Amino acid sequence: MTTKAPGRFAVIFVFITVFIDMVGFGLIMPVLPRLIEQVGGTDLAGASILGGWLFFAYGGMQFLFGPAIGNLSDAFGRRPVLLLSVFGLAVDYLLTAFAPTMLWLFIGRIFAGICGASYTTANAYLADITKPEERAKVFGMMGAAFGLGFVIGPAIGGLLGEFGPRVPFFVAAGLSIVNFLYGWFVLPETLPVEKRRPFSLLRSNPVGALRVFARYKGVVPLSMVMFLYFFATAVYPALWAFWGIAAYNWTEATIGLTLAAFGLISAIVQGGLTGPVVKWLGERRTVVFGLVMAVVAVLGYAVAPGLAAVLILLVVHAPEGFVHPALTALMSHQAPDDAQGELQGGIASLQSIGMLLGTVMFTQIFGWFMQPNSIIVSPSIGFVLAGLLLTLTLGFFLAMKETKPLTPP
């Protein structure tokens, strides 16, 4: 296939693809408890345990196949990989919508995780067509599409879920099919044959990115803080819907709107205030401030009497968003300039592993402590445990000695 310069419609297709990927991730969250109860014939406690493994299947496939999908696009071009990913998502949504058993739900989530890893190809496509000095701006727009999808996805899933837990997936399938047909006609190939390279299993190793932490000693303790932080905060995607139903009898619409509100508030605070707060407090004290607010928020959710208190806590919770960028900045000072890309890849892998393991643990804990024969029957034990883990993370960070940066702040 010959290549030609892509027009603005091709770029729009790439942004829509990433947006729909994230909408699909958020779409399932408000309706997942009821869908599992319906398909699996179980109660809310059992649905939580199964839901944790569904999240693990989705996230695990994204982690494992992200590098492979990127390498496939290097070998065979961006266009076929992007189009197959979009078509695959449509198939997944239909599988989920019609799923008669839990096995089919798992097959759908595995399929979605593999196809949802298309953001690596989307980034490569934009890098092909963008001048180096303009890539930061374009990737920032990609991040905006990513974040917007995460905010809108739960809202759509919650509102459509009022008509039944399968309805959102029919709508998402329709959007993906329309986007596939749109891309078929407007998306040109951007990687010439002479610039392609053979597919390599070695380059597709997702664990290899973690080797960066062993190369720079100053990064190791900070990476441990980062892992504990991601592990503890996995409580939110893991339990929010199950907890809302068990603690307050929330509907799918309420679950979706609270998730959307959380994403919107976090985006505003993290995007607009991180820079000024870091300039005012410095990176280290910003991490401390964010972790303190994280502890206050998660323990607050555990004892919140109702929706009004939860909405107030969403605002209290927002400064937690300072932790990731400030901690990333501290880690970046411990690696040389020519290893910054490698370091960011390692952080992304660390985040995936922490979130995956945390999601499984918290959903199992919820299931155990919601069983009638449990010593303590409570939907909030997961939040209490997350608060203890975040307190441990804060203590560990405070006990760390400051190290001299390799690169200037």
C-alpha positions, -999 to +999 in steps of 0.1 A: +000+000+000+013+034-009+013+062+016-001+097+013-004+127+035-033+123+059-059+150+061-076+164+091-103+137+089-077+111+094-064+129+125-100+132+138-104+094+133-074+088+155-087+110+183-121+094+181-105+060+183-087+068+216-118+085+229-140+055+222-114+032+238-116+052+270-154+055+268-155+017+266-134+013+297-156+037+317-188+024+302-187-009+319-181+004+354-216+016+364-234-015+350-208-042+358-223-053+392-258-058+378-245-074+346-225-099+365-254-106+388-276-112+358-252-133+337-234-151+366-265-157+387-248-145+418-252-119+446-233-086+449-205-102+469-199-129+443-202-103+415-174-083+431-151-113+431-159-120+394-156-083+385-121-081+399-110-109+376-128-093+346-108-061+353-077-081+356-084-098+322-089-064+305-060-046+321-037-077+318-043-079+281-036-042+277-003-045+296+008-077+278-002-066+243+005-029+243+042-033+231+032-060+207+005-039+190+030-011+186+055-034+171+029-049+147+022-014+135+060-009+129+060-041+108+027-039+089+017-003+090-005+019+111-037+017+091-045-020+093-036-022+130-058+008+139-087-004+118-085-039+132-085-025+167-116-004+161-134-034+145-123-056+173-138-033+199-171-034+181-170-072+182-162-071+219-191-048+227-215-071+209-200-101+227-206-084+260-241-073+250-252-108+241-231-127+266-251-157+279-225-168+304-195-155+324-172-173+300-184-150+272-179-119+294-143-129+300-138-136+263-152-101+256-130-084+282-098-102+269-107-092+234-113-056+245-080-054+264-061-065+233-079-041+210-079-013+236-041-013+234-044+006+202-034+039+218+003+029+212-005+027+175-025+059+177+005+077+192+028+063+165+004+075+138+005+110+152+043+109+155+045+099+118+025+130+107+036+156+132+068+177+132+090+170+163+085+204+177+047+200+176+044+165+190+040+177+227+010+197+217-006+169+197+001+143+225-015+168+249-046+168+228-045+130+228-043+131+266-074+154+265-093+128+244-082+101+268-094+120+298-126+132+282-135+096+273-129+085+309-153+113+322-180+107+296-178+069+296-192+063+331-218+090+326-231+073+294-229+039+309-248+049+340-276+068+322-281+041+295-278+014+322-311+026+336-326+008+306-308-024+313-271-034+319-266-045+283-279-014+266-247+007+268-228-020+250-251-020+220-246+018+218-208+015+220-208-012+194-227+011+170-203+039+177-173+016+170-188+003+137-195+039+125-160+049+134-145+018+116-164+027+084-154+064+087-117+053+091-119+029+062-125+058+039-105+086+054-074+069+070-043+067+048-012+047+057+016+069+071+045+044+074+062+037+041+073+001+034+110+011+034+107+024+069+091-007+084+109-033+104+103-070+111+081-079+140+103-087+171+091-107+202+121-092+221+109-057+215+073-067+226+083-077+261+062-056+285+083-065+316+115-053+300+105-017+307+109-023+344+147-028+341+152+009+342+146+009+380+176-013+385+200+010+366+196+041+387+197+036+425+180+069+433+149+058+414+144+025+434+129+039+467+107+063+447+095+035+425+084+016+456+064+046+468+049+049+433+039+012+433+023+014+468+004+045+457-010+028+425-018-004+444-037+014+471-057+038+448-068+008+427-096+006+453-116+032+434-120+016+399-123-018+417-150-010+442-168+023+435-198+008+418-201-022+441-196+000+472-222+025+460-248-001+456-241-019+489-237+012+510-262+036+495-283+016+471-271+038+442-286+033+407-264+029+376-271+066+368-258+078+402-227+056+400-219+069+365-225+105+374-203+103+405-175+087+385-178+114+359-178+141+385-147+125+401-129+124+367-139+160+359-128+175+393-096+156+392-088+167+357-094+204+366-073+203+398-045+182+384-043+200+350-047+235+364-031+235+398-002+210+397+022+235+383+014+263+408+013+240+438+047+224+429+062+259+424+048+269+458+055+238+479+083+220+459+080+185+446+087+166+478+061+185+499+036+183+471+038+145+473+033+147+511+003+170+507-013+148+480-008+116+501-022+133+532-054+143+513-055+108+498-056+093+533-083+118+545-105+111+514-104+073+514-111+071+551-138+097+547-155+075+521-154+046+545-176+065+570-196+089+547-233+088+557-247+095+522-243+110+487-239+146+499-209+137+520-194+117+491-198+147+468-179+169+493-152+142+496-147+143+458-134+178+462-112+169+492-100+139+472-089+159+442-054+170+455-044+133+454-039+140+417-007+159+426+011+128+438+017+111+404+032+141+385+052+153+415+066+119+422+073+114+385+093+146+385+113+135+415+121+102+397+131+120+365+158+139+385+174+105+394+179+094+357+201+110+330+186+130+302+191+102+277+171+077+298+139+098+304+119+080+278+129+046+292+120+059+327+085+069+316+080+035+301+090+019+333+066+041+353+037+032+330+045-005+335+047+000+372+013+017+372-003-012+352+011-038+376+001-019+407-034-012+395-039-048+383-029-064+416-047-038+436-079-043+417-079-080+422-071-077+460-098-051+467-126-069+449-118-101+467-118-083+500-152-067+492-166-101+484-153-117+516-166-089+539-200-088+522-208-124+529-234-129+556-212-153+576-182-129+576-169-118+611-174-081+599-201-074+573-192-040+557-189-026+522-162-002+534-134-025+546-116-020+513-114+018+518-101+013+554-074-010+541-065+015+513-063+042+539-038+021+559-018+014+528-016+050+519-006+059+554+022+033+551+032+049+518+033+084+533+054+071+562+078+053+539+082+085+518+088+107+548+115+083+561+134+084+528+165+104+526+166+131+500+191+122+472+211+146+450+194+148+416+213+136+385+194+161+364+185+196+376+148+202+385 
